């Protein structure tokens, strides 16, 4: 192998997350809509008929399909299908930071945007039990509760412990993950949805500070 040629070729390669070509890819949409002269964020309650996480609160979204050219297209298509609205009613759609949750081989691409005023929302009952909205001002005014989830590493039975320093006494570190909880009326928003929500709200807070600084 021509090592110098190989190294030079790396200059034209766009770095990615190692192994991400084998990850499942999903996209979600944070829908903002104007109600009573203020913006609300819309959430779904997952249908009780669903096999995975029935009854939990989430944003519209789902797995990228082969025909989806981009994650943005996935987010908008899934939102259209789940809320029963035309894709053309979605506007000002922009990406947030993507998420690699836990230890699963998944990448989640969140987007935020507007649902145009006057759009009739007719949730798909096979996927959505109900929808509700929360004023953006309320979410910006509250701090979520935060709890730790601990992950203990347990090697499989035939793991070659004799090949690593410490062997059976190797000091496997416990991994931790922050789990956020938001409360609104009788709804509890937690899990990946709450993590994405917090990221979005942190961005809005940062933007508000920058706007205040420019107007001083």
Buried (B, 14 or more C-beta within 10 A) or exposed (E): EEEEEEEEEEEEEEEEEEEEEEBEBBBBBBBBBEEEEEEBBBBBBBBEEBEEEEEBBBBBBBEBEEEBEEBBBBBBBBBBBBBBBEEEBBEEBEBBEBBEBEEEEBBBBBBBBBBBEEBEBEBBEEBBBEBBBBBBEEBEEEEBEEEEEEEEEEEEEEEEEEEEEEEEEEEEEEEEEEBBEBEBEEEEBBBBBBBBBBBBBEEEEEEEEEEEEEEE
